[in-house]
Amino acid sequence: MRSAVERLTSDGSDEAIHDARKRIKKVRAVLQLAGTDLTGDRALKRLRRGSHALSPPRDMDAMIEAARTLGPRRSAGQSTAAG
């Protein structure tokens, strides 16, 4: 987790955001397996809030990448106007 936070603060790239979200998800899963007796609900809620805060930038990057991948492909001689 610490390395993900350091990378986010120094880099902030799309890859760093994705990596942080994956790490948060793994930590939350481990804490859920341990049960609230050991961790308390507070830690889980804080991790959930952190993950949700990273969602909009990651979603935007995923949509841009999908648009690039799925967007129209034109050959060099093809025009954009119909007809």
C-alpha positions, 0 to 999 in steps of 0.5 A, spaced: 500 500 500 505 504 501 508 504 495 502 505 491 501 511 495 508 514 494 507 512 486 500 516 486 503 522 489 510 522 485 507 520 479 499 520 478 499 517 472 493 512 469 497 506 471 499 508 478 491 510 479 490 503 476 495 500 481 493 503 487 486 501 486 488 494 485 492 494 491 486 497 495 482 492 493 486 486 495 487 489 502 480 490 503 479 483 501 484 481 506 481 485 512 474 482 510 477 475 511 480 477 517 473 479 520 471 486 523 473 483 530 480 484 528 480 490 523 473 494 525 469 497 520 472 503 520 478 501 516 474 498 511 470 504 510 476 508 509 479 504 504 472 504 500 472 511 500 479 512 498 478 507 492 472 511 490 476 517 490 480 514 485 474 511 480 473 517 476 480 518 473 481 511 472 474 511 469 475 517 464 482 513 462 478 507 461 473 510 456 478 514 452 482 508 451 476 504 449 474 510 444 481 510 441 481 502 440 474 502 438 473 508 434 472 509 426 478 507 422 479 510 416 484 509 410 488 515 408 484 516 402 477 515 405 473 522 406 469 523 412 463 526 408 458 521 406 457 520 398 
